[in-house]
């Protein structure tokens, strides 16, 4: 993040950076490779104490931001997550917390309290997305008297095996619907998936006629379109900030390597062809910073056109972030593709963030839909 920070924001960022450096240095991440959760429970609860899960929730619900712009504050934490390749379902827990804020149901209030303290993990099962047609949704939610019934499957779902709660999105008559369900509810089957990231865990979630009371609805039945779009925008803010942090780490590592590594008596950084590549990479990095910052500010302040800015940032950083880190790998030569070198942590993180909550192609499709709607309205 490169916009001017308040003293409170600097404290939040620096405290998170020090905590991650102490608790999950890259040497520790290698040891967590085979851990079922990818992190220790105390790590997440202590992070919650630092404010990781409360920034998108108002003070009346037990949350609060440090600057008045919760999305921008959360982007600072996400940036440090990317720069340290840190574990934990940062996006999912915050998206669920934001969705539950202001909901009056007993289940929602209990879940929100546990998420804010880090006592429980909550995951998002995105069975219907704004860029999809109704026929493309993988989850269907129907009404049956005082109950709702959920059928379908979602993959991948982050930390689903560790989650206590699932926020399930599906298509219904009239539009998308969101429901909060316990991860151990009858009819839910969760199976681990092989993942790309060393410390991030994903699973497939299958829902077979999962029956829950109407009180489990988050919002109105069939009326979650605007809420769902808001969640996708917030996810774009979090994931782009995280990707930029990983891009920064990989770029700095590669610049240091190019000045330290000598061939034929000259530093790699002295070769003109490599200078051109570094110039391209630096331009992508600066543009990514700008796009990520703009998305965080726009979404956090509710600016007009914020959704377009968020999707544009997700599409741009998703494309050029992966290209930048791939170039970093190539510039390192053979050592860059080994597990022993640290560079792969950031390649994995950028690649993963590119895919979650909409690929660049999905967000370009979403931008096209918004443009078409504006033209029709005009």
FIBAKOL-555668 format. One record per residue: x, y, z of N, C-alpha, C, O in turn; residue in one letter. Coordinates in steps of 0.1 Angstrom, whole numbers, plus 5000, padded with zeros to 4 digits. Layout:
# FIBAKOL-555668
XYZXYZXYZXYZa...
This chain:
# FIBAKOL-555668
500849885000500050005000500950125000501950135007x500550224992501450344990500750474994501450584993x499450474997498850605000499250645014499850565022x499050775017499550835030498750765041497550765041x499450725051498850645062498750735075499550825077x497750715083497650785096498550705105499050605102x498850765117499650705127499150575131499850475134x497750565133497150445137497250335126497450215130x497150375114497350275103498750225103499050105101x499750315105501150275105501350175116502150075115x500750195128500950115139500349975136500949875140x499149975130498449845126499349765117499549645119x499849835107500749765097501949715103502349595101x502649795111503949765116503849645127504649565128x502749655135502549555144502249415138502749315142x501449425127501149295120502449245113502749125113x503249335108504549285101505449225111506049115108x505549285123506449225133505949095138506648995140x504649085140504048955145504248845135504548735139x503948875122504148775112505648735110505948615109x506548825111507948795111508348705122509248625120x507748725134508148645145507548505145508148405148x506248505142505448385143505548295131505648165132x505548345119505548265107506648315097506348345086x507948315101508948335091508948225080508348125083x509548245069509548155059510148015063509647915058x511048015072511647895077510547815085510547685084x509647885091508547815099507447765089506847655092x507247835078506247785068506647655062505747575060x507847625060508247495055507847385065507447275061x507947415078507547315088506047285088505647185093x505347385084503847375084503247315071502047305069x504147265062503747215049502747105051501747095043x502947015061502046895063501046915074500346825077x500947035079500047065090498647065084498447135074x497646995090496246995085495647135082494947155073x495947225092495347355091496247455084495747555078x497547435084498547525079498947635089499847715085x498347635101498747725111498247675124497347595125x498847725135498447685149497247775153497147885149x496347715161495147795165495547925173494848025171x496547915181496948035188497448145179497248265182x498048115168498448215158497248295153497248415153x496148225151494948295145494248375156493748485154x494148325168493448395179494248525183493748625186x495648515183496448625186496348735174496348855177x496248685162495948775151494648855152494548965150x493648775157492348845159492448945170491749055169x493248925180493449025190494149145185493849255190x494949135174495549245168494549325159494849435154x493349265157492349335149492149285135491449355127x492749165132492649115118491149095113490949105101x490249055122488949015118487849115121486649085118x488149235126487149325130486949445122486049525124x487849465112487949595105486749625096486449745093x485949525092484849545083483549545091482449545085x483649545104482449535113482349665121483349705126x481149715122480949835130481149815145481149705150x481349925152481549925166480349865174480549795184x479149885169477949835175477949685176477249625184x478649625166478649475165479949415171480249305169x480749505177482049455183483249475175484349425179x483149545164484249565155484749705156484649775166x485349745145485849885144487149895136487949805136x487250005129488450025121489350135128488950195137x490550145123491450245129491450385122491950485127x490850385110490950505102489550555097489450665091x488550475099487250505094486950435080485850435076x488050385074487950305062488450165065489650135063x487550075068487849945072488549865061489449785063x488049885048488649815037490149855035490949765032x490449985036491850025035492649975046493849935044x492149975058492849915070493149775068494249725070x492149695063492349555061493349525050494049425050x493349615040494349605029495749615034496649545028x495949685044497349695050497749565056498849525054x496849495063497149365068497349265057498249185058x496449275047496549175036497949195029498549095024x498349315027499649345021500749275029501649205023x500749285042501749215050501649065049502648995049x500349015048500148865046500848825033501548725033x500748905022501448865010502948875011503648795006x503448985017504849005018505548895027506748865025x504748835036505348735044504848595040505248495046x504048585030503448455026502748385038502848265039x502048465045501448425058500248335056499548355047x500048235065498848155065497648215071497748315078x496548155069495248195075494248245065494548315056x492948215068491848255059491448395061490248425066x492348495059492048635061490848685054489948745059x490748655041489648705033488348645037487348715039x488248515039487048445042486448485055485248525056x487248495066486748535079486248675079485248705085x486948765072486448905071485248915063484348995066x485048845052483848855044482648795051481548855051x482848695059481748635067481348735078480148755080x482348785085482148885095481349005090480349055096x481749055078481049175072479649135069478749215071x479349015064478048975060477148955073475948985072x477748915084476948895096476649015104475749025112x477449125102477249245109475849305107475449315096x475249335118473849395117472749285116471549325116x473049165115472049055115471649025129472449015138x470349005131469848995144469648855149469348835161x469748755140469548615144470548565155471648605155x470048475163470948415174472148345168473248365173x471948275157473148205151474148305146475348285147x473648405139474448505133475248575143476448605142x474648615154475248695165476348605172477448655174x476048485174477048395180478248375171479348375176x477948345158479048325149479948445148481148435147x479348565147480048685145481048705157482148745156x480448685169481348695181482548605181483648645185x482348485177483348385177484448415166485648395168x483948475154484848505144485748625148486948625145x485148725154485848845158486948815168488048875168x486748715177487748675187488748575182489748545189x488548525170489348415165489048275170489748185168x487948265178487548135184487048045174487147925176x486548095163486048005152486448065138486648185136x486647965129486947995115485647995108484847905110x485448085099484248085090484748085075485748165072x484148015067484548005053483348045044482248025047x483748085032482748125022482648015011483647975005x481447955010481147864999480347934988479147944989x481147974978480548064968479947984957480547944947x478647944959477947864949477247944938476747884929x477348074939476748164929477548294929477748344940x478048334918478848454917478248554908477548524898x478548684910477948794901478248784887477448824878x479348724883479748714869479048584862479248574850x478348504870477748384865476348404861475648494866x475848334851474448324848473848224858474548154865x472548234860471848154870472148004867472247924876x472247964854472447824850473847784854474047664854x474747874856476147834860476347824875477447774879x475347854883475547844897475647694901474947614895x476447664911476647524915475847494928475847374932x475147584933474347564945472947624943472847734938x471947544947470547594946469947594960470047494967x469247704963468647714977467147744974466747834967x466347654980464947664979464247684992464747655003x463047734992462247755004461247645006460647604996x461147595018460147495021459547525035459947475045x458447605034457847645046458747735055459147835050x458947695067459847765076461347725075462147765083x461647645065463047595063463447645049462747675040x464847635047465347645034466247515032466847465041x466247475019467047355016468147395006467847464996x469347345009470547375001471047244994471247145000x471247254981471747144973472847204964472747304958x473947124963474947154953476347124959476547054968x477347184952478747164956479547284953479247354943x480547314961481447424959482847374961483247304970x483747424952485147394953485947504946485547544935x487047554951487547524964487047614975486647724972x487047564987486547644999487747645009488247545013x488247765012489347775021489047735035488047775040x489947665041489847625055488547555059488047565070x487947495049486547435051486647325062485747315070x487747245062487847145072488047195086487747125096x488547315087488747385100487647475104487547525116x486747505095485647595097484547545106484247425105x484047635115482847595123481647645115480547585117x481747745107480647805100480947815085482047845081x479847805077479947825063478947925058477747915062x479348025051478448115045478248065030479148085022x477048015028476747945015475948045006474948095010x476448064994475748144984475148054973475947964969x473948074970473347984959472248064952471848174956x471848004941470748074933469448024938469247904942x468448114938467048084942466148154932466548234924x464848124934463848194926463848334930463748374942x464048424921464148564924465548624925465748744925x466548534926467948584927468748504937468248404942x469948544939470848474948470448484963469848584967x470748384971470448374985471748334993472548264987x471848385005472948345013472448295026471448345032x473048185031472648115043473948085051474948045046x473748105065474848065074474547925079473447905085x475447835078475147695083476347645091477547695088x476147555100477247495107477947395098477247325090x479247395098479947305089479747155092479947075083x479247125103478946985106477446955105476946845110x476647035098475247015097475046885088475846855080x473946815091473646695083473546725069472846815065x474146635060474046655046475246725040475446735028x476146775049477346845044478546745044478846685054x479246735033480446655032481646735027481546815017x482646735035483846815032485046725029485346645038x485746745018486846665015488046755011487946845003x489246715016490446795014490846794999490646684993x491346904994491846914981493346934982493846994991x494146894972495546924971495647074967494947124958x496447144974496547284972497847334966498847254966x497947454961499047514955499947584965501147564965x499347654975500047724985500547634996499847534999x501747665002502247575012501447565024501247465031x500847685028500147695041498647725040497947735050x498147735028496647755027496047625023496547545015x494947595030494247465029492847485022492147585026x492547405013491247415006490547275006491147175007x489247275004488447155004487247174995486847284991x486647064991485347064983484247044994484346975003x483147114992482047115001480847064993480447134983x480246954996479046904990477846914999477946885011x476746964994475546995003474446914996473946944985x473946815003472846724998471646745007471546695018x470646825002469446855009469646895023469146835033x470546995025470847045038469647135042469447235035x469047105053467847175057468147255070468647205080x467947385069468147475080466947575081466247595071x466747625093465547715094465747845087466847885084x464647915084464748045077465548145085466048235079x465648125098466348225106467848215103468648305107x468348115096469748105092470048195079471248205076x469048245073469248335061470048455065469948515076x470948495057471748615058471148715048471448715036x470248805053469548895044468248825040467748735046x467648875029466348825024466548715014467548705007x465548625014465548505005465448564991464548644988x466448524982466448574968466848714967466848774956x467348784977467648924977469148954980469449064985x470048864978471448884982472348934971473548934972x471748974960472549014948473549134952474749124949x473049234958473849354962474849314972476049354972x474449234982475349194993476449104987477649124991x476149014978477148934972478149014964479348984964x477649104957478549194949479449274958480649284955x478949314969479749384979480849294984482049334986x480549174987481549074992482649044981483849034985x482249044969483249024958484149144957485349124955x483649264959484449384958485449384970486649414968x484949344982485849334994486949234992488149254995x486549114986487549014983488549064974489749034975x488149134964489149194954490149284961491349284958x489649364970490549454978491549374986492749404986x491049274993491949195002493049114993494249124996x492549054983493448964975494449044966495549004964x493949164961494949244953496049294962497149304959x495649344974496649394984497649284988498849304988x497149164990497949054994498949024982500148994984x498349014970499248984958500349094956501449054953x499949214959500949324957502049304968503249324965x501749264980502749234990503649124985504949134987x503149024980503948914975504848954963505948914962x504249034954505049094943506249174948507349164942x505949264958507049344963508149254969509349284966x507749154976508849064982509648994971510848984972x508948944961509648874950510548964942511648934939x510049084940510849184932512049224940513149234934x511949264953513049304961514149194961515349214961x513649064963514548954963515348934950516548904950x514648964939515248944926516249064923517349034917x515949184927516849294925518149274934519249294928x517949224946519149194954520049084948521249094947x519348984942520048874936520848924924521948884921x520249014916520849064903522049144906523049144898x522149214918523249294921524349204928525549244927x523949104934524949014942525548904933526648864935x524848864922525248754914526148814902525648904895x527248754901528248794890528448684880528548574883x528448734867528848644856529848714847529648834844x530948654844531948714835532448844842532748944834x532548844855533048964862532149084863532549184868x530849064859529949174860528649124867528249014867x528049224875526749194881525749174871525649234861x524749074874523649054865522949184862522449204851x522849264872522049394870522649484860521949584856x523849464856524549564847524249534833524549614824x523549414830523249384816522049454811521049454818x522149514799521049604794519749524792518649574795x519849404787518649324785517949294798516649294798x518649274808517949254821517449384827516449384834x518149494824517549624829516249644822515349694829x516049604810514749624803513649544810512549594812x514049424814513049334821512649394834511549394838x513649444841513449504854512549624853511749654861x512749704842511949824840510449784838509549854843x510249684830508849634828508249594841507149624844x508949514849508449464861508149574871507149574878x509049674871508849784880507549864876506849904885x507349874863506149944859504849874863503849934867x504949734861503749654865503549664881502349674885x504649664888504549674903503949804907503049814916x504349914901503850054905502350064901501550114909x502050014889500650014885499749934894498649964897x500249824899499549734908499349794921498249784927x500349864926500149944939499050044937498150054946x499050114926498050224924496650164923495750214928x496550054915495249994914494749934927493549954930x495549864934495149814947494749924957493749914964x495550034958495150144966493850204962493050234971x493650224949492450284945491250204948490150254952x491350064947490249984950489949984965488749994969x490949984973490649994988490050114992489050115000x490450234987489850354990488450364985487550414992x488250324972486850334966485850254973484750294976x486250124976485250034983485050074997483950065002x486150115004485950155018485150285020484550295030x485150375010484450495011483050495004482250585005x482850384997481550374990481450464978480450514974x482650494972482650584960481950534948481850404947x481350624941480650574928481650504919482750554917x481250394913482150324905483150234912484050184905x482950214925483950144932484049994928485149934928x482949934924482949804919483749784907484449684905x483649884898484449874885485949884888486749814882x486249974898487649994902488249864908489349824905x487449794916487849674923488049564913489049494913x487149544903487249444893488449474884489149374880x488649594881489749634872491049604879492049544872x491149624892492349594899492549444900493749394898x491549374902491649224903492049164890492949074889x491549214879491949174866493349204862494149124857x493749334865495149374861496149304869497149244864x496049304883497049244891497049094890498049034891x495849034887495848894884496648854872497348744872x496648934862497448914850498948944852499848854850x499249064856500649114856501349064869502649064869x500649034880501348984892501948854889503148834893x501248764883501748634880502948644870503948574871x502748734860503848754850505148804857506248764854x504948904866506148954873506848854881508048844880x506148774889506848674897507448564889508548504892x506848524878507448434868508748484863509648404861x508748614860510048674855511048664866512248644863x510648694878511648684889512248544890513448524893x511348444888511848304888512948284877513948224879x512548334865513448314854514848384856515848334852x514748504862515948584864516848514875518048544875x516248434883517148364893517848244887518748194893x517348204875517948084869517547954876516447954882x518347854876517947724881517547724896516647654900x518247804904517947814919516547854921515947824931x515947934912514647994913513547894913512447924918x513747774908512747674906512947564917512347454916x513747584927513947484937513047514949512747624952x512747404956511947424968512747494979512147564988x514047474979514847524990514947684989515147744999x514747734977514747884976513447944980512447874979x513448064986512248124991511248174981510048204984x511748194969510948264959509548194956508548264953x509548064957508347994953507148024962505948014958x507448064975506348104984505548214978504248214979x506148314972505448424966504848394953503748454949x505448314945504848264932503548194935502548214929x503548104945502348034949501248124954500148114950x501648224962500648314967500048404957498748424956x500848454948500248544937499348454928498348504923x499848334925499048254916497648214922496648214916x497648184935496448154942495548274943494348264940x496048384947495248504948494648544934493548604934x495248514923494748534910493448464907492648504900x493348344913492248254910491048264920489948244915x491248314932490248314942489248434939489748544935x487948414941486948514940486948574926486848704925x487148494916487148544903488448564896489348634901x488648494885489948504877489948644870488848704870x491048684864491048804856489948794845489248904842x489748684839488648674829487248694835486448754829x487048634847485748654853485448804856484348854854x486548874861486349014864486249104852485549204852x486849064841486649134829485249114824484649204818x484748994826483348964822482449054830481449104826x482749064843481949144852481949294848480949364849x483149344844483249474839482449504827481749604826x482349404818481549414806480049424810479349494803x479649344819478249344824477849484829476849534826x478749534837478549674843478449774832477649864833x479349774823479349864812478049854804477449954800x477549734801476349714794475149774801474249834795x475149744814474049804823474049954822472950014822x475150014823475250164822474750214809474050314808x475150144798474650184785473150174783472450254777x472550064789471150044788470450154796469450204792x470950184808470350284817470450424810469550504813x471450444803471550574796470650594785470550694778x
